[in-house]
């Protein structure tokens, strides 16, 4: 038997693994998935990545790629992601992917770690199997250590008693808007799945569509969204709700309220992070291209804390350099539009000051070398 061309190292509970796994399934790409506890991961993957972050995708011809966005980039470069959106739809696709990677962490982490009574046994079991398959005692002990470490991320993400009501209100509003959209369209951009859908699967499946407290909330509040998560985990091109969808990508009227909510939530954080990055870069004008943004070499370095308001609620979070790298990709796609298309994109992403950020110049371009974010 010929082995699969792709080998995914991830976990069912992993936010960013859900993004990659969904892409592989929707494109019907043969792959094998393993946990980090597999001996092959220790002997072949870890020496390359030098850290235990997941997901990691190994290609049969050699490359081992870490970071969900870069994995999708590699699949795109090999023409393995199928048709891709163009024009304004491409800008929207990359914006939603960036939003899902960062802004959706708040509801995903809140609903997982602030409801420990309902979630703890399930999540610790998930972590236990991930890191010590077959050794229940050791796995449970390590699972609790990881759970403690992960729950400590809440304050740096801006998840506090003061902000929780806003986080929950924003999530419920998004569920409502997505439920209305998916009642008429199988995917976010119409008849074909895109990086926008794959990105949203991170929070909406791995956390909010599986964890014991969050699942019934989604099923009651937005059953059509829950059905979309099932569709995104299947390889079929069609589903009973949409037996013969017209393939392709479009910006529909149903999508506009979704984009309004996303831009209103994500725009203020991006603007504050970009302002802080400007100060950071001005103090390092002699930094040569290729220098890691963080001397520690982590893939999501912070430039420091930022404050921003969303609907009258002040959030204070640790800024994420990775978010600006994602914004830069949106800006690059926006720059390729003609004037009429740029006007359309600005109108779609007007909320939260997001439209201004589409063509605001970065003080330094950002790049990646392996798992390190660098100045370019």
DRENDO-1510 file (C-alpha; in Angstrom, 1 decimal, always signed):
<recs>
REC; n; res; u; v; w
REC; 1; UNK; +0.0; +0.0; +0.0 .
REC; 2; UNK; +1.3; +3.5; -0.9 .
REC; 3; UNK; +1.6; +5.7; +2.2 .
REC; 4; UNK; -0.3; +9.0; +2.2 .
REC; 5; UNK; +1.6; +11.9; +0.7 .
REC; 6; UNK; +0.9; +14.0; +3.8 .
REC; 7; UNK; +1.3; +13.4; +7.5 .
REC; 8; UNK; -0.4; +15.7; +9.9 .
REC; 9; UNK; +0.7; +16.0; +13.5 .
REC; 10; UNK; -2.1; +17.5; +15.5 .
REC; 11; UNK; -4.9; +16.9; +18.0 .
REC; 12; UNK; -8.7; +16.9; +18.0 .
REC; 13; UNK; -8.7; +19.7; +20.7 .
REC; 14; UNK; -6.2; +21.8; +18.8 .
REC; 15; UNK; -7.4; +25.2; +17.5 .
REC; 16; UNK; -5.1; +25.4; +14.5 .
REC; 17; UNK; -5.1; +21.7; +13.7 .
REC; 18; UNK; -8.8; +21.9; +13.0 .
REC; 19; UNK; -8.0; +24.6; +10.4 .
REC; 20; UNK; -5.5; +22.4; +8.5 .
REC; 21; UNK; -7.4; +19.1; +8.9 .
REC; 22; UNK; -10.6; +20.7; +7.4 .
REC; 23; UNK; -8.6; +21.9; +4.4 .
REC; 24; UNK; -7.1; +18.5; +3.8 .
REC; 25; UNK; -10.5; +16.8; +4.1 .
REC; 26; UNK; -12.4; +19.3; +1.9 .
REC; 27; UNK; -9.8; +18.9; -0.8 .
REC; 28; UNK; -9.8; +15.1; -0.5 .
REC; 29; UNK; -6.1; +15.0; +0.1 .
REC; 30; UNK; -4.9; +11.6; +1.5 .
REC; 31; UNK; -3.2; +12.1; +4.8 .
REC; 32; UNK; -2.4; +10.4; +8.0 .
REC; 33; UNK; -2.8; +12.1; +11.4 .
REC; 34; UNK; -0.7; +11.3; +14.5 .
REC; 35; UNK; -0.3; +12.7; +18.0 .
REC; 36; UNK; +2.9; +14.2; +19.3 .
REC; 37; UNK; +3.3; +11.0; +21.4 .
REC; 38; UNK; +4.0; +9.0; +18.3 .
REC; 39; UNK; +7.7; +7.9; +18.2 .
REC; 40; UNK; +8.1; +9.3; +14.7 .
REC; 41; UNK; +7.3; +12.8; +15.9 .
REC; 42; UNK; +10.1; +12.6; +18.5 .
REC; 43; UNK; +12.7; +11.2; +16.1 .
REC; 44; UNK; +11.9; +13.1; +12.9 .
REC; 45; UNK; +9.7; +16.1; +13.4 .
REC; 46; UNK; +10.8; +17.6; +16.7 .
REC; 47; UNK; +14.5; +17.9; +15.6 .
REC; 48; UNK; +13.3; +20.1; +12.7 .
REC; 49; UNK; +10.7; +22.3; +14.4 .
REC; 50; UNK; +12.6; +22.6; +17.7 .
REC; 51; UNK; +9.4; +23.2; +19.6 .
REC; 52; UNK; +6.2; +21.2; +20.2 .
REC; 53; UNK; +3.6; +23.5; +18.7 .
REC; 54; UNK; +1.0; +21.9; +16.5 .
REC; 55; UNK; -0.1; +21.5; +13.8 .
REC; 56; UNK; +2.8; +20.3; +11.7 .
REC; 57; UNK; +2.5; +18.9; +8.2 .
REC; 58; UNK; +5.1; +16.7; +6.6 .
REC; 59; UNK; +5.2; +16.3; +2.9 .
REC; 60; UNK; +6.3; +13.0; +1.3 .
REC; 61; UNK; +9.1; +14.7; -0.6 .
REC; 62; UNK; +10.6; +16.1; +2.6 .
REC; 63; UNK; +9.3; +19.5; +3.8 .
REC; 64; UNK; +8.1; +19.7; +7.4 .
REC; 65; UNK; +5.9; +22.8; +7.8 .
REC; 66; UNK; +4.7; +24.3; +11.1 .
REC; 67; UNK; +2.1; +27.1; +11.5 .
REC; 68; UNK; -1.4; +26.6; +10.1 .
REC; 69; UNK; -1.2; +29.6; +7.7 .
REC; 70; UNK; +2.1; +28.5; +6.3 .
REC; 71; UNK; +0.8; +25.0; +5.8 .
REC; 72; UNK; -2.1; +26.4; +3.7 .
REC; 73; UNK; +0.4; +28.5; +1.8 .
REC; 74; UNK; +2.5; +25.4; +0.9 .
REC; 75; UNK; -0.7; +23.6; -0.1 .
REC; 76; UNK; -1.7; +26.5; -2.3 .
REC; 77; UNK; +1.8; +26.7; -3.9 .
REC; 78; UNK; +1.4; +23.0; -4.8 .
REC; 79; UNK; -2.1; +23.6; -6.3 .
REC; 80; UNK; -3.6; +21.3; -3.6 .
REC; 81; UNK; -6.2; +23.8; -2.3 .
REC; 82; UNK; -8.2; +23.9; -5.4 .
REC; 83; UNK; -9.5; +27.1; -6.9 .
REC; 84; UNK; -8.9; +30.2; -4.8 .
REC; 85; UNK; -10.9; +33.4; -4.6 .
REC; 86; UNK; -9.6; +36.4; -6.6 .
REC; 87; UNK; -10.1; +40.2; -6.3 .
REC; 88; UNK; -12.2; +41.4; -3.4 .
REC; 89; UNK; -13.1; +37.9; -2.4 .
REC; 90; UNK; -9.4; +37.1; -1.9 .
REC; 91; UNK; -9.1; +40.1; +0.4 .
REC; 92; UNK; -12.1; +39.0; +2.4 .
REC; 93; UNK; -10.8; +35.4; +2.6 .
REC; 94; UNK; -7.5; +36.5; +4.1 .
REC; 95; UNK; -9.1; +38.9; +6.4 .
REC; 96; UNK; -11.4; +36.3; +7.8 .
REC; 97; UNK; -8.5; +33.9; +8.2 .
REC; 98; UNK; -6.6; +36.5; +10.2 .
REC; 99; UNK; -9.6; +37.3; +12.3 .
REC; 100; UNK; -10.2; +33.7; +13.1 .
REC; 101; UNK; -6.5; +33.1; +14.0 .
REC; 102; UNK; -6.5; +35.9; +16.6 .
REC; 103; UNK; -9.8; +37.6; +17.5 .
REC; 104; UNK; -11.7; +34.3; +17.9 .
REC; 105; UNK; -9.2; +33.1; +20.5 .
REC; 106; UNK; -11.1; +35.2; +23.1 .
REC; 107; UNK; -14.4; +33.3; +22.9 .
REC; 108; UNK; -12.7; +30.0; +22.2 .
REC; 109; UNK; -10.5; +30.3; +25.3 .
REC; 110; UNK; -13.2; +31.8; +27.5 .
REC; 111; UNK; -15.7; +29.1; +26.9 .
REC; 112; UNK; -13.1; +26.4; +27.4 .
REC; 113; UNK; -11.2; +27.6; +30.5 .
REC; 114; UNK; -13.8; +29.6; +32.4 .
REC; 115; UNK; -16.2; +26.6; +32.6 .
REC; 116; UNK; -13.9; +24.1; +34.3 .
REC; 117; UNK; -16.6; +22.1; +36.1 .
REC; 118; UNK; -18.1; +21.0; +32.7 .
REC; 119; UNK; -15.0; +21.0; +30.6 .
REC; 120; UNK; -12.1; +19.9; +32.7 .
REC; 121; UNK; -12.4; +16.1; +32.6 .
REC; 122; UNK; -13.0; +16.2; +28.8 .
REC; 123; UNK; -10.1; +18.5; +28.1 .
REC; 124; UNK; -7.6; +16.9; +30.4 .
REC; 125; UNK; -8.5; +13.6; +28.8 .
REC; 126; UNK; -7.8; +15.1; +25.4 .
REC; 127; UNK; -4.4; +16.4; +26.4 .
REC; 128; UNK; -3.5; +13.2; +28.2 .
REC; 129; UNK; -4.1; +11.1; +25.0 .
REC; 130; UNK; -2.2; +13.7; +22.9 .
REC; 131; UNK; +1.1; +13.6; +24.9 .
REC; 132; UNK; +1.2; +10.1; +26.5 .
REC; 133; UNK; -1.0; +7.7; +24.6 .
REC; 134; UNK; -1.2; +4.4; +26.4 .
REC; 135; UNK; +0.1; +5.7; +29.8 .
REC; 136; UNK; -3.0; +6.9; +31.5 .
REC; 137; UNK; -1.4; +7.9; +34.8 .
REC; 138; UNK; +1.4; +9.9; +33.2 .
REC; 139; UNK; -0.9; +11.4; +30.6 .
REC; 140; UNK; -3.4; +12.6; +33.2 .
REC; 141; UNK; -0.7; +14.2; +35.3 .
REC; 142; UNK; +0.9; +16.0; +32.2 .
REC; 143; UNK; -2.6; +16.9; +31.0 .
REC; 144; UNK; -3.3; +18.8; +34.1 .
REC; 145; UNK; +0.0; +20.7; +33.8 .
REC; 146; UNK; -0.8; +21.7; +30.3 .
REC; 147; UNK; -4.3; +22.7; +31.3 .
REC; 148; UNK; -2.9; +25.0; +33.9 .
REC; 149; UNK; -0.5; +26.5; +31.5 .
REC; 150; UNK; -3.2; +27.1; +28.8 .
REC; 151; UNK; -5.7; +28.7; +31.2 .
REC; 152; UNK; -3.0; +31.2; +32.3 .
REC; 153; UNK; -3.2; +32.7; +28.8 .
REC; 154; UNK; -6.6; +34.2; +29.5 .
REC; 155; UNK; -5.5; +37.6; +31.0 .
REC; 156; UNK; -2.9; +38.3; +28.2 .
REC; 157; UNK; -5.7; +37.7; +25.7 .
REC; 158; UNK; -7.8; +40.3; +27.4 .
REC; 159; UNK; -10.2; +37.8; +29.0 .
REC; 160; UNK; -11.2; +39.3; +32.3 .
REC; 161; UNK; -14.3; +39.7; +34.5 .
REC; 162; UNK; -14.7; +43.1; +33.0 .
REC; 163; UNK; -14.5; +42.0; +29.3 .
REC; 164; UNK; -16.3; +38.6; +29.5 .
REC; 165; UNK; -19.8; +40.1; +28.9 .
REC; 166; UNK; -18.6; +41.8; +25.8 .
REC; 167; UNK; -16.8; +38.6; +24.6 .
REC; 168; UNK; -19.9; +36.6; +25.0 .
REC; 169; UNK; -22.1; +39.2; +23.4 .
REC; 170; UNK; -19.8; +39.4; +20.4 .
REC; 171; UNK; -19.7; +35.6; +20.0 .
REC; 172; UNK; -23.5; +35.2; +20.2 .
REC; 173; UNK; -24.0; +38.0; +17.6 .
REC; 174; UNK; -21.5; +36.3; +15.3 .
REC; 175; UNK; -23.3; +33.0; +15.7 .
REC; 176; UNK; -26.6; +34.6; +14.8 .
REC; 177; UNK; -25.1; +36.3; +11.7 .
REC; 178; UNK; -23.3; +33.1; +10.6 .
REC; 179; UNK; -26.5; +31.1; +11.1 .
REC; 180; UNK; -28.4; +33.4; +8.8 .
REC; 181; UNK; -25.6; +33.2; +6.2 .
REC; 182; UNK; -25.2; +29.4; +6.2 .
REC; 183; UNK; -29.0; +29.0; +5.8 .
REC; 184; UNK; -28.5; +30.1; +2.2 .
REC; 185; UNK; -24.9; +29.3; +1.4 .
REC; 186; UNK; -22.8; +26.1; +2.1 .
REC; 187; UNK; -19.6; +28.1; +2.7 .
REC; 188; UNK; -18.6; +31.6; +3.7 .
REC; 189; UNK; -17.8; +32.8; +0.1 .
REC; 190; UNK; -20.6; +30.9; -1.6 .
REC; 191; UNK; -20.4; +27.5; -3.3 .
REC; 192; UNK; -16.8; +26.5; -2.6 .
REC; 193; UNK; -14.8; +26.3; +0.7 .
REC; 194; UNK; -12.0; +28.8; +1.2 .
REC; 195; UNK; -9.3; +29.7; +3.7 .
REC; 196; UNK; -12.0; +31.8; +5.4 .
REC; 197; UNK; -13.9; +28.6; +6.2 .
REC; 198; UNK; -10.8; +26.7; +7.2 .
REC; 199; UNK; -9.7; +29.5; +9.5 .
REC; 200; UNK; -13.1; +29.6; +11.3 .
REC; 201; UNK; -13.0; +25.9; +11.9 .
REC; 202; UNK; -10.2; +26.5; +14.4 .
REC; 203; UNK; -12.4; +28.1; +17.0 .
REC; 204; UNK; -15.8; +27.0; +15.8 .
REC; 205; UNK; -14.9; +23.3; +15.8 .
REC; 206; UNK; -11.9; +22.5; +18.0 .
REC; 207; UNK; -13.1; +24.6; +20.9 .
REC; 208; UNK; -16.7; +25.9; +20.5 .
REC; 209; UNK; -17.9; +22.9; +18.5 .
REC; 210; UNK; -16.5; +20.1; +20.7 .
REC; 211; UNK; -16.1; +21.3; +24.3 .
REC; 212; UNK; -18.9; +20.2; +26.6 .
REC; 213; UNK; -20.1; +23.6; +27.8 .
REC; 214; UNK; -19.9; +25.3; +24.3 .
REC; 215; UNK; -21.4; +22.6; +22.1 .
REC; 216; UNK; -25.0; +22.8; +23.4 .
REC; 217; UNK; -24.8; +26.6; +23.2 .
REC; 218; UNK; -23.9; +26.4; +19.5 .
REC; 219; UNK; -26.5; +23.7; +18.8 .
REC; 220; UNK; -29.3; +25.7; +20.5 .
REC; 221; UNK; -28.3; +29.1; +19.3 .
REC; 222; UNK; -27.0; +28.4; +15.8 .
REC; 223; UNK; -27.8; +24.9; +14.7 .
REC; 224; UNK; -27.0; +25.7; +11.1 .
REC; 225; UNK; -23.5; +26.8; +12.1 .
REC; 226; UNK; -23.1; +23.5; +13.9 .
REC; 227; UNK; -24.2; +21.7; +10.8 .
REC; 228; UNK; -21.6; +23.7; +8.8 .
REC; 229; UNK; -18.8; +22.4; +11.1 .
REC; 230; UNK; -20.0; +18.9; +10.2 .
REC; 231; UNK; -19.9; +19.7; +6.6 .
REC; 232; UNK; -16.4; +21.3; +6.9 .
REC; 233; UNK; -15.1; +18.0; +8.4 .
REC; 234; UNK; -16.5; +15.9; +5.5 .
REC; 235; UNK; -14.9; +15.2; +2.1 .
REC; 236; UNK; -18.1; +15.3; +0.1 .
REC; 237; UNK; -18.6; +18.1; -2.4 .
REC; 238; UNK; -22.3; +18.3; -1.7 .
REC; 239; UNK; -24.7; +18.0; +1.2 .
REC; 240; UNK; -28.5; +17.5; +1.5 .
REC; 241; UNK; -29.0; +21.1; +2.2 .
REC; 242; UNK; -27.1; +22.2; -0.9 .
REC; 243; UNK; -27.2; +19.2; -3.3 .
REC; 244; UNK; -25.9; +21.1; -6.4 .
REC; 245; UNK; -24.1; +24.2; -5.2 .
REC; 246; UNK; -22.6; +26.4; -8.0 .
REC; 247; UNK; -18.8; +26.2; -7.4 .
REC; 248; UNK; -17.0; +29.5; -7.0 .
REC; 249; UNK; -16.8; +32.5; -4.7 .
REC; 250; UNK; -18.9; +35.5; -4.2 .
REC; 251; UNK; -19.7; +38.3; -1.7 .
REC; 252; UNK; -23.4; +38.0; -0.8 .
REC; 253; UNK; -25.7; +40.3; +1.1 .
REC; 254; UNK; -25.9; +37.7; +3.8 .
REC; 255; UNK; -22.1; +37.9; +4.3 .
REC; 256; UNK; -22.1; +41.7; +4.9 .
REC; 257; UNK; -23.4; +41.6; +8.6 .
REC; 258; UNK; -20.8; +38.9; +9.3 .
REC; 259; UNK; -18.0; +41.1; +8.0 .
REC; 260; UNK; -19.3; +44.1; +9.9 .
REC; 261; UNK; -19.1; +42.2; +13.2 .
REC; 262; UNK; -15.6; +40.8; +12.5 .
REC; 263; UNK; -14.2; +44.2; +11.4 .
REC; 264; UNK; -15.7; +46.0; +14.4 .
REC; 265; UNK; -14.1; +43.5; +16.7 .
REC; 266; UNK; -10.7; +43.0; +15.1 .
REC; 267; UNK; -10.0; +46.5; +13.6 .
REC; 268; UNK; -9.3; +48.3; +16.9 .
REC; 269; UNK; -6.9; +45.6; +18.1 .
REC; 270; UNK; -5.0; +45.6; +14.7 .
REC; 271; UNK; -4.8; +49.4; +14.8 .
REC; 272; UNK; -3.4; +49.5; +18.3 .
REC; 273; UNK; -0.9; +46.8; +17.5 .
REC; 274; UNK; +0.2; +48.5; +14.3 .
REC; 275; UNK; +0.7; +51.8; +16.2 .
REC; 276; UNK; +2.9; +50.0; +18.8 .
REC; 277; UNK; +4.8; +48.3; +16.1 .
REC; 278; UNK; +5.6; +51.7; +14.6 .
REC; 279; UNK; +7.2; +52.8; +17.9 .
REC; 280; UNK; +9.0; +49.5; +18.2 .
REC; 281; UNK; +10.4; +49.7; +14.7 .
REC; 282; UNK; +11.4; +53.4; +15.1 .
REC; 283; UNK; +13.7; +52.3; +17.9 .
REC; 284; UNK; +15.3; +49.6; +15.8 .
REC; 285; UNK; +16.0; +51.2; +12.5 .
REC; 286; UNK; +19.4; +49.5; +12.2 .
REC; 287; UNK; +17.9; +46.0; +12.5 .
REC; 288; UNK; +18.9; +44.1; +9.4 .
REC; 289; UNK; +16.4; +42.1; +7.3 .
REC; 290; UNK; +16.0; +38.6; +8.5 .
REC; 291; UNK; +16.4; +39.4; +12.1 .
REC; 292; UNK; +13.9; +37.6; +14.4 .
REC; 293; UNK; +11.4; +39.9; +16.0 .
REC; 294; UNK; +11.9; +38.0; +19.2 .
REC; 295; UNK; +15.3; +37.0; +20.5 .
REC; 296; UNK; +13.6; +33.9; +21.9 .
REC; 297; UNK; +12.6; +32.8; +18.4 .
REC; 298; UNK; +8.9; +32.2; +19.2 .
REC; 299; UNK; +6.5; +32.4; +16.4 .
REC; 300; UNK; +4.1; +34.9; +18.0 .
REC; 301; UNK; +6.2; +37.5; +19.7 .
REC; 302; UNK; +4.6; +40.5; +21.4 .
REC; 303; UNK; +5.6; +44.1; +21.1 .
REC; 304; UNK; +4.0; +44.8; +24.5 .
REC; 305; UNK; +0.5; +45.4; +25.8 .
REC; 306; UNK; -2.1; +47.4; +23.8 .
REC; 307; UNK; -5.3; +48.9; +24.9 .
REC; 308; UNK; -8.4; +49.4; +22.6 .
REC; 309; UNK; -12.1; +49.8; +23.0 .
REC; 310; UNK; -14.8; +47.7; +21.5 .
REC; 311; UNK; -18.4; +49.0; +21.9 .
REC; 312; UNK; -17.4; +51.0; +25.0 .
REC; 313; UNK; -15.5; +48.2; +26.7 .
REC; 314; UNK; -11.7; +48.6; +27.2 .
REC; 315; UNK; -9.5; +45.6; +26.4 .
REC; 316; UNK; -5.9; +45.3; +27.4 .
REC; 317; UNK; -4.0; +42.5; +25.6 .
REC; 318; UNK; -0.5; +41.5; +24.8 .
REC; 319; UNK; +0.0; +42.4; +21.2 .
REC; 320; UNK; +0.7; +39.7; +18.7 .
REC; 321; UNK; +3.3; +40.2; +15.9 .
REC; 322; UNK; +1.8; +37.3; +14.0 .
REC; 323; UNK; -1.5; +39.4; +13.6 .
REC; 324; UNK; +0.5; +42.1; +11.7 .
REC; 325; UNK; +2.1; +39.4; +9.5 .
REC; 326; UNK; -1.5; +38.2; +8.7 .
REC; 327; UNK; -2.6; +41.9; +8.1 .
REC; 328; UNK; +0.2; +42.4; +5.7 .
REC; 329; UNK; -1.1; +39.5; +3.6 .
REC; 330; UNK; -4.5; +41.2; +3.5 .
REC; 331; UNK; -2.8; +44.5; +2.5 .
REC; 332; UNK; -0.9; +42.8; -0.3 .
REC; 333; UNK; -4.0; +41.3; -1.8 .
REC; 334; UNK; -5.8; +44.7; -1.4 .
REC; 335; UNK; -2.9; +46.5; -3.2 .
REC; 336; UNK; -3.5; +44.3; -6.3 .
REC; 337; UNK; -7.1; +45.5; -6.7 .
REC; 338; UNK; -8.2; +48.2; -9.1 .
REC; 339; UNK; -9.8; +51.4; -7.8 .
REC; 340; UNK; -13.4; +50.1; -8.0 .
REC; 341; UNK; -12.5; +46.9; -6.2 .
REC; 342; UNK; -10.6; +48.8; -3.5 .
REC; 343; UNK; -13.7; +50.9; -2.9 .
REC; 344; UNK; -15.8; +47.8; -2.6 .
REC; 345; UNK; -13.3; +46.2; -0.1 .
REC; 346; UNK; -13.2; +49.3; +2.0 .
REC; 347; UNK; -17.0; +49.4; +2.2 .
REC; 348; UNK; -17.2; +45.7; +3.2 .
REC; 349; UNK; -14.6; +46.2; +6.0 .
REC; 350; UNK; -15.5; +49.7; +7.1 .
REC; 351; UNK; -16.4; +48.8; +10.7 .
REC; 352; UNK; -13.9; +49.3; +13.5 .
REC; 353; UNK; -11.6; +51.4; +11.4 .
REC; 354; UNK; -10.6; +48.3; +9.4 .
REC; 355; UNK; -10.9; +50.0; +6.1 .
REC; 356; UNK; -8.1; +52.4; +7.0 .
REC; 357; UNK; -5.8; +49.5; +7.7 .
REC; 358; UNK; -6.1; +48.0; +4.3 .
REC; 359; UNK; -3.6; +50.3; +2.8 .
REC; 360; UNK; -1.8; +51.8; +5.8 .
REC; 361; UNK; +1.9; +51.4; +5.3 .
REC; 362; UNK; +3.8; +49.1; +7.6 .
REC; 363; UNK; +6.9; +50.6; +9.3 .
REC; 364; UNK; +8.7; +47.4; +8.4 .
REC; 365; UNK; +7.6; +44.4; +6.4 .
REC; 366; UNK; +7.5; +41.2; +8.3 .
REC; 367; UNK; +8.6; +37.8; +7.1 .
REC; 368; UNK; +9.0; +34.3; +8.5 .
REC; 369; UNK; +12.0; +31.9; +8.6 .
REC; 370; UNK; +10.8; +28.5; +9.8 .
REC; 371; UNK; +8.9; +29.2; +13.0 .
REC; 372; UNK; +10.4; +32.6; +13.6 .
REC; 373; UNK; +8.8; +36.0; +12.7 .
REC; 374; UNK; +11.4; +38.3; +11.3 .
REC; 375; UNK; +11.7; +41.8; +9.9 .
REC; 376; UNK; +12.1; +41.9; +6.1 .
</recs>
